[in-house]
Amino acid sequence: MWFTRFKQDFSLLVMPWLFAVIFPFLGRLILLFSYVDAENRLHYQHDVWQLLVTGLRFDIRIATLTFGSLLLFSFFTLFSTKFTRQWQKLLTLINPILLMVIALFTLINIFYYITYDRYIDVFIFGLLDDDTTAILKTIWSDYPVIWAVLGLTLLGYILAKLCRSWQYWVIKSITKTTPNWLALPACLVAVALIVIGCRGSIGTFPLRESDAQISSYAVLNKFVPNGVIAFDWAYKAYKNNNKFMDIPLKESQQALATFFQQTQPNDVTIFMQQTAANPVADAHPPHVVFAVMESMGSHLFRFDNPQRDLYGSLRQHWQQDWVFNRFVSEGDGTIDSLNRFFVRSPIDKISQSSAQNADFISNMFKPFKAKGYKIVYITAGNGAWRNLNRFLPHLGVDEFVEQNTLKEAFPDATISTWGVPDEYMFKYAEQRLAQAEKQGEPIMIMMMSITNHPPYQLPPNHPYHPYSFTPQELTRLKNMGNEDEIRTMFNTFSYSNDQLGRFISWVKAQPLGSHTLIAATGDHNIRGIGYPDPAELMLSHAVPFYLYVPTTYQYQTLYDKTRIGSHKDIMPTLYQLALSSTPYYQTGCNLVALKLDSPWCNVGYNPYVTINQQGAYALINNTFQPWQDDTGLLVKPVTTMNEEQQQTLARWQSWSLLLHWQLNQQISTDKKH
């Protein structure tokens, strides 16, 4: 009789197990047919097959972990009719709930890809770590929340009905007894199937994250994991993101030797350098302004034309001053890029971690503090975001200015989802520069804008441009919403650029303009557009780097717009221009040096793609794509690497490890003291 009850429990779980496989598989098909055109599906048909097979294995693994564990638990109820009946009633409640969870994660994974061009990853926990209320407002504004809730509610109702009907049919239909000599082997087979299903593999290793790499066409790899397994990977990464474990000595030594191509001591002091003597900066230290602009990606600038002005007041400065276009952000999120600037941290939670109070020798402000600069950080957003209002003063920021300070200084400023409009940040910077000039003290100002961020909202009292788009442009930008939503996004992008341009114009018009350096870059490329075309590998991470250097301070410099770089190069460039004979932590290149001769130079580093004068290297996929032309941002198809290119790939893959190593070294050294 016990095996009859087991057969009933097994059957009760078969139907929800099947749905648990079907839901994410359908989600994968939706992504595949929405974001891979027929031509590429045909060209990569073998990889598409691998996608479906491997994806199905991941689905089976999650379904078996979910419902197989319930079957194993049912063994404890088999020898009591009373307990079995109670368990079976409970299953009719548990099964639809678990199916709803799987359906929900499938839906989240689809919209996550639409927004971020990848499956669920650690950035999803920004809902907890960022301004939760603001993010929820963004979700409410940008996604069909009501329809999703209604659809899931209807699905839950249907599943509940199906599970009850299925239970009634199973208990009524499965009543025949089975002899023990057949029952016991059948149970063992069931257990073995559960084990295999939970592993997703019959090989040595269970199905792992690395198994998601099934194609050289990176888009297909992003569809392999289902929402639940992707969230599990993200959660593990999130937990590990707050841990600072030592990298084995042998591993770090190998990485150092690979990067520097010679043996190096296992000590972060190898990164300590000193700027060259600069008599101009010695005689009159310049003010330094560094603006990090929200989502100022290179891609949207490509949509500028005579009928669609996306530069505004910035255009004249873009044409007159120094701009590097073959340039990538080091992080792909705001806090990721900022913390890499602040302390060279590849861990984006460093400002909220147990190490937030460490004495980082990589602290970007230390060289300026050593030369007597007053440090001011201005954000148009909320100062408590990511604990920056505590972290930055610890790093030496003398004045921390955020949305409430700006609102107090400019009562007409309105606080929206993420903060006040960018113009007030720039107005405050103007006042602070004027004050520093009057007091005769050098000042270093770092700014973080927020207006060009979803939900896109043009500040009041600013003209709304009725931009028009071609059908091809609307198709290319369809992930960003309908035509009105795309138009609003272009308006906020243009607004922020214009406000930056107005600020630069103000500086240049003042006497202080003759001794003020201005640098600007994007924190990351605008997210959500999607980059399924392999030719756009680099474009998806591209941001510009703008630099205004008054003629007097162009001492021992050379501007070559074809030079290649990334965020790692901005501070070394500013240090060399502004600080004479000053120690600094070198993990980048002076982009305007007369001669580029360090291992950091003419390379743009991002953890996913690294670029040099030959082309773009996908660090995750181990591939190389040469440039299509001498100055553009598009690349050709994957080609076989020569020995030099293989060394370049290996060098910058090792740098990803060394970034973690050097951070760990700093933290562990600080703890010893």
C-alpha positions as CSV (number, residue, x, y, z in Angstrom):
1,M,0.0,0.0,0.0
2,W,2.9,2.4,0.7
3,F,4.1,2.2,-2.9
4,T,0.6,3.1,-4.1
5,R,0.8,6.3,-2.0
6,F,4.3,6.8,-3.5
7,K,3.0,6.5,-7.0
8,Q,0.3,9.0,-6.2
9,D,2.8,11.5,-4.8
10,F,5.1,11.0,-7.8
11,S,2.2,11.6,-10.2
12,L,1.1,14.7,-8.3
13,L,4.5,16.2,-8.8
14,V,4.9,15.2,-12.5
15,M,2.5,17.8,-13.8
16,P,4.0,20.8,-11.9
17,W,7.5,19.5,-12.8
18,L,6.6,19.6,-16.5
19,F,5.2,23.1,-16.2
20,A,8.4,24.1,-14.3
21,V,10.4,23.0,-17.4
22,I,8.0,24.5,-19.9
23,F,7.8,28.1,-18.4
24,P,11.5,29.0,-18.6
25,F,11.9,27.2,-21.9
26,L,9.1,29.3,-23.4
27,G,10.8,32.4,-22.0
28,R,14.0,31.4,-23.7
29,L,12.2,31.0,-27.0
30,I,10.6,34.5,-26.6
31,L,14.1,36.0,-26.2
32,L,15.6,34.0,-29.0
33,F,13.0,34.9,-31.6
34,S,12.7,38.5,-30.4
35,Y,16.5,39.3,-30.4
36,V,18.1,37.0,-32.9
37,D,17.0,37.6,-36.5
38,A,16.3,34.7,-38.9
39,E,19.6,35.2,-40.7
40,N,21.6,34.7,-37.5
41,R,19.5,31.9,-36.4
42,L,20.2,30.1,-39.6
43,H,23.9,31.0,-39.6
44,Y,24.3,29.8,-36.0
45,Q,21.8,27.0,-36.2
46,H,24.2,24.5,-34.5
47,D,24.7,26.9,-31.6
48,V,20.9,27.6,-31.5
49,W,20.4,23.8,-31.1
50,Q,23.0,23.9,-28.3
51,L,21.2,26.8,-26.7
52,L,18.0,24.9,-26.6
53,V,19.5,21.6,-25.3
54,T,21.7,23.2,-22.7
55,G,18.9,25.6,-21.7
56,L,16.5,22.7,-21.3
57,R,19.1,20.9,-19.1
58,F,19.1,24.0,-16.8
59,D,15.3,24.0,-16.8
60,I,15.2,20.3,-15.9
61,R,17.8,20.9,-13.1
62,I,15.7,23.7,-11.5
63,A,12.4,21.8,-11.9
64,T,14.0,18.7,-10.3
65,L,15.6,20.5,-7.5
66,T,12.2,22.1,-6.8
67,F,9.8,19.2,-7.1
68,G,12.2,16.3,-6.7
69,S,13.0,17.5,-3.2
70,L,9.2,17.4,-2.4
71,L,9.1,13.8,-3.7
72,L,12.0,12.8,-1.4
73,F,10.3,14.5,1.5
74,S,7.1,12.4,0.7
75,F,9.0,9.3,1.8
76,F,8.5,10.3,5.4
77,T,4.7,10.2,5.0
78,L,4.3,7.0,3.0
79,F,3.6,4.6,6.0
80,S,0.6,6.6,7.3
81,T,-2.5,7.0,5.3
82,K,-3.4,10.1,7.4
83,F,-0.1,11.8,6.9
84,T,-0.1,11.0,3.1
85,R,-3.5,12.6,2.7
86,Q,-2.5,15.7,4.6
87,W,0.7,15.9,2.5
88,Q,-1.1,15.5,-0.7
89,K,-3.5,18.3,0.2
90,L,-0.5,20.5,1.1
91,L,1.0,19.7,-2.3
92,T,-2.0,21.2,-4.0
93,L,-1.1,24.5,-2.3
94,I,2.7,24.3,-2.6
95,N,2.8,23.2,-6.3
96,P,1.0,26.3,-7.8
97,I,3.0,28.6,-5.5
98,L,6.3,27.2,-6.6
99,L,5.2,27.3,-10.3
100,M,4.2,31.0,-9.8
101,V,7.7,31.7,-8.4
102,I,9.3,30.0,-11.5
103,A,7.0,31.9,-13.8
104,L,7.8,35.2,-12.0
105,F,11.5,34.7,-12.4
106,T,11.0,33.8,-16.0
107,L,9.2,37.1,-16.6
108,I,11.8,39.1,-14.6
109,N,14.6,37.5,-16.6
110,I,12.9,38.5,-19.9
111,F,12.5,42.2,-18.8
112,Y,16.0,42.2,-17.3
113,Y,17.4,41.3,-20.7
114,I,15.3,43.9,-22.3
115,T,16.7,46.5,-19.9
116,Y,20.3,45.4,-19.4
117,D,21.1,43.2,-22.4
118,R,22.0,40.2,-20.2
119,Y,20.3,37.7,-17.9
120,I,19.8,38.4,-14.2
121,D,23.0,39.3,-12.5
122,V,24.4,40.9,-9.3
123,F,23.1,44.3,-10.4
124,I,19.6,43.2,-9.6
125,F,20.4,43.7,-5.9
126,G,20.6,47.4,-6.6
127,L,16.9,47.2,-5.6
128,L,18.2,46.8,-2.0
129,D,21.4,48.7,-2.2
130,D,20.3,51.7,-4.3
131,D,17.4,54.1,-3.6
132,T,14.7,51.4,-3.4
133,T,11.8,53.8,-3.7
134,A,13.3,55.4,-6.8
135,I,13.9,52.1,-8.4
136,L,10.4,51.0,-7.7
137,K,9.1,54.2,-9.3
138,T,11.3,53.5,-12.3
139,I,9.9,49.9,-12.5
140,W,6.3,51.3,-12.2
141,S,7.0,53.9,-14.9
142,D,8.9,51.7,-17.4
143,Y,7.2,48.3,-17.2
144,P,3.7,47.0,-17.6
145,V,3.4,46.2,-13.8
146,I,-0.4,46.1,-13.7
147,W,-0.7,43.8,-16.7
148,A,2.1,41.6,-15.3
149,V,0.3,41.3,-11.9
150,L,-3.0,40.6,-13.6
151,G,-1.5,38.0,-15.9
152,L,0.4,36.3,-13.0
153,T,-2.8,36.3,-10.9
154,L,-4.8,34.7,-13.7
155,L,-2.0,32.1,-14.2
156,G,-2.0,31.4,-10.5
157,Y,-5.7,30.8,-10.5
158,I,-5.5,28.5,-13.5
159,L,-2.6,26.5,-11.9
160,A,-4.4,26.1,-8.6
161,K,-7.4,24.8,-10.5
162,L,-5.3,22.4,-12.5
163,C,-3.4,21.1,-9.5
164,R,-6.7,20.4,-7.6
165,S,-8.2,18.6,-10.6
166,W,-5.0,16.7,-11.2
167,Q,-5.0,15.6,-7.5
168,Y,-8.5,14.4,-7.8
169,W,-7.8,12.4,-10.9
170,V,-4.5,10.9,-9.5
171,I,-6.0,9.7,-6.2
172,K,-9.0,8.3,-8.0
173,S,-7.0,6.5,-10.7
174,I,-3.9,5.2,-8.9
175,T,-5.1,2.5,-6.5
176,K,-3.5,-0.7,-7.6
177,T,-0.9,-2.2,-5.2
178,T,2.6,-3.3,-6.3
179,P,4.7,-6.1,-4.8
180,N,7.8,-5.0,-2.8
181,W,10.2,-6.8,-5.2
182,L,9.1,-4.3,-7.9
183,A,8.4,-1.3,-5.6
184,L,11.9,-1.1,-4.0
185,P,13.8,-1.0,-7.3
186,A,11.3,1.5,-8.7
187,C,11.9,3.8,-5.8
188,L,15.7,3.5,-6.3
189,V,15.3,4.4,-10.0
190,A,13.1,7.4,-9.0
191,V,15.8,8.6,-6.6
192,A,18.5,8.1,-9.2
193,L,16.5,10.1,-11.8
194,I,16.1,12.9,-9.2
195,V,19.8,12.9,-8.5
196,I,20.6,13.1,-12.3
197,G,18.0,15.8,-12.8
198,C,19.3,17.9,-9.9
199,R,22.8,17.7,-11.3
200,G,21.7,18.4,-14.9
201,S,24.4,16.1,-16.0
202,I,25.6,12.5,-15.8
203,G,29.2,13.5,-16.2
204,T,31.9,14.2,-13.6
205,F,30.6,17.7,-12.8
206,P,27.0,19.0,-12.4
207,L,25.7,21.6,-14.8
208,R,27.6,24.8,-13.9
209,E,27.7,28.5,-14.9
210,S,30.6,27.9,-17.3
211,D,28.3,25.6,-19.3
212,A,26.2,28.6,-20.3
213,Q,29.0,29.5,-22.8
214,I,27.8,27.6,-25.8
215,S,28.5,29.9,-28.7
216,S,31.0,32.5,-30.1
217,Y,27.9,34.5,-30.8
218,A,27.6,36.1,-27.4
219,V,23.9,36.9,-27.6
220,L,23.0,33.2,-27.6
221,N,24.9,32.6,-24.4
222,K,22.7,35.2,-22.6
223,F,19.6,33.1,-23.2
224,V,20.9,29.8,-21.8
225,P,20.3,30.3,-18.0
226,N,16.7,30.5,-16.8
227,G,15.6,33.1,-14.4
228,V,15.9,31.0,-11.3
229,I,19.4,29.7,-11.9
230,A,20.6,33.2,-13.0
231,F,19.2,34.6,-9.8
232,D,21.0,31.9,-7.8
233,W,24.3,32.8,-9.5
234,A,23.6,36.5,-8.9
235,Y,22.9,35.9,-5.2
236,K,26.1,34.0,-4.7
237,A,28.0,36.7,-6.4
238,Y,26.3,39.3,-4.3
239,K,27.3,37.4,-1.1
240,N,30.8,37.1,-2.3
241,N,30.9,40.7,-3.3
242,N,31.3,41.7,0.3
243,K,34.1,39.2,1.0
244,F,37.7,40.0,0.7
245,M,39.5,36.6,0.5
246,D,43.2,36.4,-0.2
247,I,44.1,35.2,-3.6
248,P,46.7,32.4,-3.4
249,L,50.3,33.6,-3.6
250,K,51.1,31.4,-6.6
251,E,48.0,32.7,-8.5
252,S,48.8,36.3,-7.8
253,Q,52.5,35.9,-8.8
254,Q,51.4,34.2,-12.1
255,A,49.0,37.1,-12.8
256,L,51.6,39.7,-12.0
257,A,54.2,38.0,-14.3
258,T,51.6,37.7,-17.1
259,F,50.5,41.4,-16.9
260,F,54.0,42.9,-16.5
261,Q,55.7,40.2,-18.5
262,Q,58.4,39.9,-15.9
263,T,58.6,38.8,-12.3
264,Q,57.3,41.4,-9.8
265,P,57.2,41.5,-6.0
266,N,54.0,40.5,-4.4
267,D,53.3,44.0,-3.0
268,V,51.0,46.8,-4.1
269,T,53.9,49.3,-3.8
270,I,54.8,48.3,-7.3
271,F,51.9,50.6,-8.4
272,M,53.3,53.6,-6.6
273,Q,54.7,56.2,-9.0
274,Q,55.4,59.9,-9.0
275,T,54.3,62.5,-11.5
276,A,57.0,64.4,-13.4
277,A,58.2,67.8,-12.4
278,N,55.8,70.4,-13.7
279,P,57.0,74.0,-13.2
280,V,53.7,75.5,-14.4
281,A,51.6,73.5,-11.9
282,D,54.2,74.3,-9.2
283,A,53.9,78.0,-9.8
284,H,50.1,78.1,-10.0
285,P,48.2,74.9,-9.0
286,P,45.2,74.7,-11.3
287,H,41.6,74.1,-10.2
288,V,40.5,70.6,-11.3
289,V,36.9,69.7,-12.2
290,F,35.9,66.1,-13.0
291,A,32.3,65.5,-14.2
292,V,31.0,62.0,-14.4
293,M,27.8,62.2,-16.5
294,E,25.0,59.7,-16.1
295,S,24.7,57.4,-19.1
296,M,26.8,59.6,-21.4
297,G,27.5,56.7,-23.8
298,S,29.1,57.2,-27.1
299,H,26.3,55.4,-28.9
300,L,23.6,58.1,-28.6
301,F,26.0,60.7,-29.9
302,R,25.9,58.8,-33.2
303,F,22.3,59.9,-33.6
304,D,23.2,63.6,-33.6
305,N,22.5,65.3,-36.9
306,P,21.6,68.9,-38.1
307,Q,17.9,68.3,-37.4
308,R,18.6,66.6,-34.0
309,D,21.0,68.6,-31.9
310,L,22.2,66.3,-29.1
311,Y,25.2,68.4,-28.0
312,G,23.7,71.8,-27.3
313,S,26.2,74.1,-25.7
314,L,28.7,71.3,-25.5
315,R,29.3,71.1,-29.2
316,Q,31.7,74.1,-29.5
317,H,33.9,72.6,-26.7
318,W,33.7,69.2,-28.2
319,Q,35.1,70.7,-31.4
320,Q,37.7,73.0,-29.7
321,D,39.1,70.8,-26.9
322,W,40.5,67.3,-26.5
323,V,38.2,64.4,-26.9
324,F,39.0,60.7,-26.9
325,N,36.4,58.6,-28.6
326,R,37.9,55.1,-28.6
327,F,37.4,54.9,-24.9
328,V,35.4,52.6,-22.6
329,S,34.0,52.7,-19.1
330,E,35.7,50.5,-16.6
331,G,32.4,49.7,-14.9
332,D,29.0,49.0,-16.5
333,G,27.0,50.5,-13.7
334,T,27.2,53.9,-11.9
335,I,28.5,52.7,-8.6
336,D,30.8,50.1,-10.3
337,S,32.5,52.9,-12.2
338,L,32.6,55.3,-9.3
339,N,34.2,52.8,-6.8
340,R,36.8,52.0,-9.5
341,F,37.6,55.7,-9.6
342,F,37.5,56.2,-5.8
343,V,39.8,53.4,-4.7
344,R,40.4,51.2,-7.8
345,S,37.9,48.7,-6.4
346,P,36.4,46.1,-8.7
347,I,33.9,45.3,-5.9
348,D,31.0,47.7,-6.3
349,K,29.9,47.3,-2.7
350,I,33.2,48.5,-1.3
351,S,31.5,51.7,0.0
352,Q,29.0,49.7,2.0
353,S,31.3,46.8,3.0
354,S,33.3,46.0,6.2
355,A,36.3,47.6,4.5
356,Q,34.7,51.0,3.9
357,N,36.9,52.6,6.6
358,A,40.2,51.2,5.2
359,D,43.1,53.5,4.5
360,F,43.3,52.9,0.7
361,I,46.6,53.9,-0.8
362,S,44.7,53.8,-4.1
363,N,42.5,56.6,-2.9
364,M,42.0,59.0,-5.9
365,F,42.0,62.1,-3.7
366,K,45.2,61.5,-1.8
367,P,47.5,63.1,-4.4
368,F,45.4,66.2,-4.4
369,K,45.2,66.3,-0.6
370,A,49.0,66.0,-0.5
371,K,49.2,69.2,-2.6
372,G,46.8,71.2,-0.3
373,Y,43.7,70.9,-2.5
374,K,40.2,71.4,-1.1
375,I,38.2,68.4,-2.2
376,V,34.5,68.9,-3.1
377,Y,32.1,66.1,-4.2
378,I,28.8,67.2,-5.7
379,T,26.0,64.8,-6.7
380,A,22.7,65.8,-8.0
381,G,21.3,62.7,-6.3
382,N,20.7,61.5,-2.8
383,G,23.9,61.6,-0.7
384,A,23.0,58.4,1.3
385,W,23.0,56.4,-1.9
386,R,25.5,53.5,-1.5
387,N,26.7,55.1,1.7
388,L,28.7,57.7,-0.2
389,N,27.9,60.4,2.3
390,R,30.1,58.5,4.8
391,F,32.5,56.8,2.5
392,L,33.7,59.9,0.6
393,P,34.4,62.1,3.7
394,H,36.5,59.1,5.0
395,L,38.5,59.3,1.7
396,G,39.3,63.0,2.3
397,V,36.3,64.8,0.7
398,D,36.1,68.1,2.6
399,E,32.7,69.1,1.3
400,F,30.0,66.5,0.4
401,V,27.1,68.2,-1.5
402,E,24.0,66.3,-2.5
403,Q,20.4,67.0,-3.6
404,N,19.2,68.5,-0.2
405,T,22.2,70.9,-0.2
406,L,21.4,71.9,-3.7
407,K,17.7,72.3,-2.9
408,E,18.6,74.6,0.0
409,A,21.0,76.6,-2.2
410,F,18.5,76.8,-5.1
411,P,14.9,76.7,-3.7
412,D,13.4,76.5,-7.2
413,A,15.1,73.1,-7.7
414,T,12.6,70.2,-7.8
415,I,13.6,66.8,-6.4
416,S,12.4,64.0,-8.7
417,T,12.9,60.3,-8.6
418,W,16.7,60.3,-8.5
419,G,17.5,63.9,-7.4
420,V,17.6,67.5,-8.7
421,P,18.2,68.5,-12.3
422,D,21.9,68.6,-13.4
423,E,21.9,72.4,-13.9
424,Y,21.8,73.0,-10.1
425,M,24.9,70.8,-9.7
426,F,26.8,72.9,-12.2
427,K,25.5,76.1,-10.7
428,Y,26.8,75.1,-7.3
429,A,30.2,74.1,-8.9
430,E,30.4,77.6,-10.4
431,Q,29.8,79.2,-7.0
432,R,32.3,76.9,-5.4
433,L,35.0,77.6,-8.0
434,A,34.4,81.4,-7.6
435,Q,34.7,81.1,-3.9
436,A,37.9,79.1,-4.1
437,E,39.3,81.6,-6.6
438,K,38.5,84.5,-4.2
439,Q,40.1,82.6,-1.3
440,G,43.2,81.8,-3.3
441,E,43.0,78.0,-2.7
442,P,43.2,75.3,-5.3
443,I,40.1,73.1,-5.4
444,M,39.3,69.7,-6.9
445,I,35.6,69.2,-7.7
446,M,34.2,65.9,-8.7
447,M,30.5,65.8,-9.9
448,M,28.0,63.0,-10.6
449,S,25.0,63.9,-12.7
450,I,21.6,62.1,-12.6
451,T,19.1,63.6,-15.0
452,N,19.8,61.2,-17.9
453,H,18.5,58.3,-16.0
454,P,15.2,56.3,-16.2
455,P,12.5,57.2,-15.6
456,Y,13.5,59.9,-18.1
457,Q,12.0,63.2,-17.2
458,L,13.0,66.5,-18.7
459,P,13.2,69.2,-15.9
460,P,10.4,71.8,-16.0
461,N,10.9,75.1,-17.9
462,H,13.2,73.5,-20.4
463,P,12.2,73.2,-24.1
464,Y,11.1,69.8,-25.2
465,H,12.5,69.0,-28.6
466,P,10.0,67.1,-30.9
467,Y,12.8,64.9,-32.4
468,S,11.7,62.7,-35.3
469,F,13.1,59.3,-36.0
470,T,13.4,57.1,-39.0
471,P,11.8,53.6,-38.9
472,Q,15.3,52.1,-38.8
473,E,16.2,54.2,-35.8
474,L,13.0,53.3,-34.0
475,T,13.6,49.6,-34.7
476,R,17.2,50.0,-33.4
477,L,16.0,51.7,-30.2
478,K,12.8,49.6,-29.7
479,N,14.1,48.3,-26.3
480,M,13.9,51.8,-24.9
481,G,10.1,51.9,-25.5
482,N,7.8,53.6,-27.9
483,E,8.6,56.7,-29.9
484,D,7.5,59.1,-27.2
485,E,9.6,57.4,-24.6
486,I,12.6,57.4,-27.0
487,R,12.1,61.1,-27.7
488,T,12.1,61.9,-23.9
489,M,15.3,59.9,-23.5
490,F,17.0,61.9,-26.2
491,N,15.7,65.1,-24.6
492,T,17.3,64.3,-21.2
493,F,20.5,63.2,-22.9
494,S,20.6,66.5,-24.8
495,Y,19.7,68.5,-21.7
496,S,22.6,67.0,-19.7
497,N,25.1,67.6,-22.5
498,D,23.9,71.2,-22.8
499,Q,24.2,71.9,-19.1
500,L,27.7,70.5,-19.1
501,G,28.5,72.7,-22.1
502,R,27.0,75.8,-20.4
503,F,29.2,75.1,-17.3
504,I,32.4,74.8,-19.5
505,S,31.4,78.1,-21.2
506,W,31.1,79.8,-17.9
507,V,34.5,78.6,-16.7
508,K,36.2,79.7,-19.9
509,A,34.6,83.1,-19.7
510,Q,36.0,83.7,-16.2
511,P,39.5,84.7,-15.2
512,L,39.8,81.4,-13.4
513,G,39.3,79.7,-16.8
514,S,43.0,80.2,-17.6
515,H,43.9,77.9,-14.7
516,T,41.1,75.4,-14.5
517,L,41.2,71.9,-15.9
518,I,37.9,70.2,-16.8
519,A,37.5,66.5,-17.5
520,A,34.2,64.7,-18.3
521,T,33.2,61.2,-19.1
522,G,30.1,58.9,-18.9
523,D,29.7,56.5,-16.0
524,H,28.7,53.9,-18.5
525,N,27.0,53.5,-21.9
526,I,23.2,54.0,-21.8
527,R,21.8,50.6,-20.8
528,G,18.8,48.9,-22.3
529,I,19.4,49.6,-25.9
530,G,20.7,46.0,-26.5
531,Y,23.7,45.0,-28.6
532,P,22.9,41.7,-30.5
533,D,25.2,42.7,-33.4
534,P,28.8,41.3,-32.8
535,A,30.1,44.4,-34.6
536,E,28.9,46.5,-31.7
537,L,30.9,44.6,-29.1
538,M,33.0,47.7,-28.1
539,L,30.1,50.2,-28.7
540,S,28.1,48.7,-25.8
541,H,30.8,49.8,-23.3
542,A,31.9,53.0,-25.1
543,V,31.9,56.4,-23.4
544,P,33.8,59.5,-24.5
545,F,36.5,61.3,-22.5
546,Y,36.5,65.1,-22.8
547,L,39.4,67.3,-21.6
548,Y,39.9,71.0,-21.4
549,V,43.4,72.1,-20.7
550,P,44.2,75.8,-20.8
551,T,47.2,76.6,-23.1
552,T,49.5,77.5,-20.2
553,Y,49.0,74.0,-18.6
554,Q,49.7,72.1,-21.8
555,Y,53.3,71.6,-20.6
556,Q,55.0,68.6,-22.0
557,T,51.8,67.3,-23.6
558,L,50.6,65.9,-26.9
559,Y,47.0,65.5,-27.9
560,D,46.4,62.6,-30.3
561,K,42.7,61.9,-30.7
562,T,43.5,58.4,-32.0
563,R,44.9,57.3,-28.7
564,I,42.9,54.6,-26.9
565,G,41.9,54.5,-23.3
566,S,39.4,53.9,-20.5
567,H,38.4,55.2,-17.1
568,K,41.7,53.9,-15.7
569,D,43.6,56.6,-17.6
570,I,41.6,59.7,-16.4
571,M,43.2,60.3,-13.0
572,P,46.8,59.6,-14.2
573,T,46.2,62.2,-16.9
574,L,44.9,64.8,-14.4
575,Y,47.6,64.1,-11.9
576,Q,50.3,64.7,-14.5
577,L,48.7,67.9,-15.7
578,A,48.0,69.4,-12.2
579,L,50.4,67.9,-9.7
580,S,54.1,68.3,-9.9
581,S,56.4,65.6,-8.4
582,T,53.6,64.0,-6.5
583,P,53.3,60.3,-5.6
584,Y,50.2,58.5,-6.9
585,Y,48.8,55.0,-7.4
586,Q,49.4,54.1,-11.1
587,T,47.0,51.7,-12.7
588,G,46.5,53.8,-15.9
589,C,48.2,55.9,-18.5
590,N,48.7,59.7,-19.0
591,L,46.8,60.0,-22.2
592,V,48.5,63.3,-23.2
593,A,52.1,62.3,-22.5
594,L,54.6,63.0,-25.2
595,K,55.4,59.3,-25.3
596,L,53.3,56.4,-24.4
597,D,55.6,53.8,-23.0
598,S,53.9,52.1,-20.0
599,P,51.9,48.8,-20.1
600,W,48.8,50.8,-19.3
601,C,48.9,52.9,-22.5
602,N,46.8,52.7,-25.7
603,V,44.5,50.1,-24.1
604,G,41.0,50.6,-22.9
605,Y,40.0,48.1,-20.2
606,N,36.6,46.9,-19.2
607,P,36.1,43.5,-17.5
608,Y,34.1,42.3,-20.5
609,V,35.9,43.9,-23.4
610,T,39.3,45.4,-23.8
611,I,40.4,47.5,-26.8
612,N,43.7,48.5,-28.3
613,Q,44.8,49.8,-31.7
614,Q,44.3,46.4,-33.3
615,G,40.8,45.8,-32.2
616,A,38.5,44.5,-29.4
617,Y,39.1,41.5,-27.1
618,A,36.1,39.8,-25.4
619,L,37.7,38.8,-22.1
620,I,35.0,36.4,-21.2
621,N,34.7,34.6,-24.6
622,N,38.4,34.7,-25.4
623,T,37.9,36.2,-28.8
624,F,39.3,39.0,-30.9
625,Q,37.6,41.3,-33.4
626,P,39.7,43.8,-35.5
627,W,38.4,47.3,-36.1
628,Q,36.3,48.0,-39.2
629,D,38.2,51.2,-39.9
630,D,40.9,53.5,-38.3
631,T,38.7,55.7,-36.2
632,G,35.3,54.1,-35.7
633,L,33.8,52.1,-32.9
634,L,32.6,49.1,-34.8
635,V,34.6,45.8,-35.2
636,K,34.8,43.0,-37.8
637,P,33.8,39.4,-37.1
638,V,35.9,37.2,-34.8
639,T,39.3,36.3,-36.3
640,T,42.1,34.0,-35.2
641,M,44.6,35.7,-32.9
642,N,48.3,35.9,-33.6
643,E,50.8,35.4,-30.7
644,E,50.9,39.1,-29.8
645,Q,47.1,39.3,-29.6
646,Q,47.0,36.2,-27.5
647,Q,49.4,37.8,-25.1
648,T,47.3,41.0,-25.0
649,L,44.2,39.0,-24.2
650,A,46.0,37.1,-21.4
651,R,47.5,40.3,-20.0
652,W,44.2,42.0,-19.5
653,Q,42.4,38.9,-18.3
654,S,45.1,38.7,-15.6
655,W,44.4,42.4,-14.8
656,S,40.9,41.5,-13.8
657,L,42.4,39.2,-11.2
658,L,45.0,41.7,-10.1
659,L,42.4,44.4,-9.5
660,H,40.9,42.1,-6.8
661,W,44.4,41.1,-5.6
662,Q,45.5,44.7,-5.1
663,L,42.3,45.6,-3.3
664,N,42.7,42.6,-1.0
665,Q,46.3,43.5,-0.3
666,Q,45.3,47.0,0.7
667,I,42.6,45.8,3.0
668,S,44.6,43.1,4.7
669,T,47.6,45.6,5.2
670,D,45.2,48.1,6.7
671,K,43.8,45.5,9.1
672,K,47.4,44.7,10.3
673,H,47.9,48.3,11.3
